[in-house]
Amino acid sequence: PSVVPAHLQFIPQTLNGLITQCLSVAMPIQRKILEDSQRRLAMHLWGQLQRNELSPPALDLLSRLCQALQRRSWDEAFDLHLPLMSHHFGECGGWVMAVKRV
């Protein structure tokens, strides 16, 4: 995530922070799912953020979703995740399920 622009660093910080918290209490099968989520985020999302490849609407939804996660507003985060899945899957498909798993 160090390659992610400074103004977007809160996105990997939020998602990696939640994954780390979940890993600390995860059972083995949950651990595998979380580790897979980490890989998907690293392989897809961090590069898209670095290369500015997300459309403004998708980036706005993702930013708002991470802000909701920071506030522990789970219902709001879920509501923001749905349009990423349904309207932006073409650009978010490599990582959007990883976000949902977290």
Sine and cosine of phi, psi and omega as CSV:
sin_phi,cos_phi,sin_psi,cos_psi,sin_omega,cos_omega
0.00,0.00,-0.13,0.99,-0.01,-1.00
-0.91,0.41,-0.32,0.95,0.02,-1.00
-1.00,0.10,-0.16,0.99,0.01,-1.00
-0.95,0.30,0.71,-0.71,0.01,-1.00
-0.81,0.59,0.53,-0.85,-0.10,-1.00
-0.81,0.58,-0.66,0.75,-0.06,-1.00
-0.94,0.33,-0.18,0.98,0.02,-1.00
-0.93,-0.37,0.05,1.00,-0.05,-1.00
-0.86,0.52,-0.43,0.90,0.00,-1.00
-0.89,0.45,-0.41,0.91,-0.01,-1.00
-0.93,0.38,-0.85,0.53,0.04,-1.00
-0.91,0.42,-0.54,0.84,0.03,-1.00
-0.88,0.47,-0.69,0.73,0.01,-1.00
-0.91,0.42,-0.79,0.62,-0.08,-1.00
-0.92,0.38,-0.69,0.72,0.04,-1.00
-0.91,0.42,-0.59,0.80,0.04,-1.00
-0.89,0.46,-0.69,0.73,0.03,-1.00
-0.91,0.41,-0.65,0.76,0.03,-1.00
-0.88,0.48,-0.70,0.71,0.01,-1.00
-0.87,0.50,-0.70,0.72,0.04,-1.00
-0.88,0.48,-0.70,0.71,-0.02,-1.00
-0.92,0.39,-0.64,0.77,0.01,-1.00
-0.88,0.48,-0.51,0.86,-0.05,-1.00
-0.93,0.38,-0.32,0.95,-0.01,-1.00
-0.82,-0.57,0.11,0.99,-0.12,-0.99
-0.97,0.23,0.58,-0.81,0.17,-0.99
-0.97,0.22,0.26,-0.97,-0.08,-1.00
-0.80,0.60,-0.70,0.72,-0.03,-1.00
-0.93,0.36,-0.62,0.79,0.06,-1.00
-0.91,0.41,-0.60,0.80,0.02,-1.00
-0.87,0.50,-0.68,0.73,0.01,-1.00
-0.89,0.45,-0.66,0.76,0.01,-1.00
-0.90,0.43,-0.69,0.72,0.00,-1.00
-0.92,0.40,-0.65,0.76,0.04,-1.00
-0.91,0.42,-0.61,0.79,0.08,-1.00
-0.90,0.44,-0.63,0.77,0.04,-1.00
-0.88,0.47,-0.68,0.74,0.05,-1.00
-0.85,0.53,-0.71,0.70,0.00,-1.00
-0.89,0.46,-0.69,0.72,-0.02,-1.00
-0.90,0.44,-0.67,0.75,0.03,-1.00
-0.90,0.44,-0.70,0.71,-0.01,-1.00
-0.91,0.41,-0.65,0.76,-0.04,-1.00
-0.96,0.27,-0.51,0.86,-0.14,-0.99
-0.89,-0.46,-0.88,0.47,-0.17,-0.98
-0.92,0.40,-0.72,0.69,-0.07,-1.00
-0.87,0.50,-0.64,0.77,0.03,-1.00
-0.92,0.40,-0.65,0.76,0.04,-1.00
-0.88,0.47,-0.64,0.77,0.04,-1.00
-0.91,0.41,-0.68,0.74,0.00,-1.00
-0.88,0.47,-0.69,0.73,-0.07,-1.00
-1.00,0.03,0.07,1.00,0.00,-1.00
0.83,0.55,0.72,0.70,-0.08,-1.00
-1.00,-0.09,-0.10,0.99,0.02,-1.00
-1.00,0.06,0.65,-0.76,0.06,-1.00
-0.91,0.42,0.44,-0.90,0.03,-1.00
-0.81,0.58,-0.67,0.74,0.02,-1.00
-0.90,0.44,-0.65,0.76,0.01,-1.00
-0.92,0.39,-0.67,0.74,0.02,-1.00
-0.90,0.43,-0.62,0.78,0.05,-1.00
-0.89,0.46,-0.72,0.70,0.03,-1.00
-0.88,0.48,-0.71,0.71,0.00,-1.00
-0.90,0.44,-0.67,0.74,0.02,-1.00
-0.88,0.47,-0.72,0.70,0.01,-1.00
-0.91,0.41,-0.59,0.81,0.04,-1.00
-0.89,0.46,-0.71,0.70,0.01,-1.00
-0.91,0.41,-0.60,0.80,0.06,-1.00
-0.90,0.44,-0.64,0.77,0.05,-1.00
-0.90,0.44,-0.65,0.76,0.04,-1.00
-0.89,0.46,-0.64,0.77,0.03,-1.00
-0.87,0.49,-0.57,0.82,0.01,-1.00
-1.00,0.08,-0.03,1.00,-0.07,-1.00
0.88,0.47,0.52,0.85,0.04,-1.00
-1.00,-0.04,0.98,0.18,-0.16,-0.99
-0.90,0.44,-0.67,0.74,-0.01,-1.00
-0.90,0.45,-0.67,0.74,0.03,-1.00
-0.90,0.44,-0.68,0.73,0.02,-1.00
-0.87,0.49,-0.67,0.74,0.04,-1.00
-0.88,0.48,-0.70,0.71,0.00,-1.00
-0.89,0.45,-0.52,0.85,0.03,-1.00
-0.98,0.18,-0.45,0.89,0.01,-1.00
-0.94,0.34,-0.58,0.81,-0.06,-1.00
-0.83,0.55,-0.75,0.66,0.02,-1.00
-0.93,0.38,-0.45,0.89,0.11,-0.99
-0.89,0.45,-0.67,0.75,0.01,-1.00
-0.93,0.36,-0.69,0.73,-0.16,-0.99
-1.00,0.02,-0.55,0.83,-0.09,-1.00
-0.95,-0.31,-0.26,0.97,-0.09,-1.00
-0.76,-0.65,0.38,0.92,-0.08,-1.00
-0.88,0.48,-0.56,0.83,-0.01,-1.00
-0.84,0.55,-0.61,0.79,0.00,-1.00
-0.99,-0.14,-0.30,0.95,-0.07,-1.00
-0.94,-0.35,-0.03,1.00,-0.14,-0.99
-0.85,0.52,-0.48,0.88,-0.03,-1.00
-0.95,0.30,-0.30,0.95,-0.10,-1.00
-0.69,-0.73,-0.21,0.98,-0.14,-0.99
-0.90,0.44,-0.56,0.83,0.06,-1.00
-0.94,0.33,-0.51,0.86,0.07,-1.00
-0.89,0.46,-0.63,0.78,0.03,-1.00
-0.91,0.42,-0.67,0.74,-0.01,-1.00
-0.89,0.46,-0.63,0.78,-0.02,-1.00
-0.90,0.44,-0.53,0.85,-0.01,-1.00
-0.95,0.30,0.00,0.00,0.00,0.00
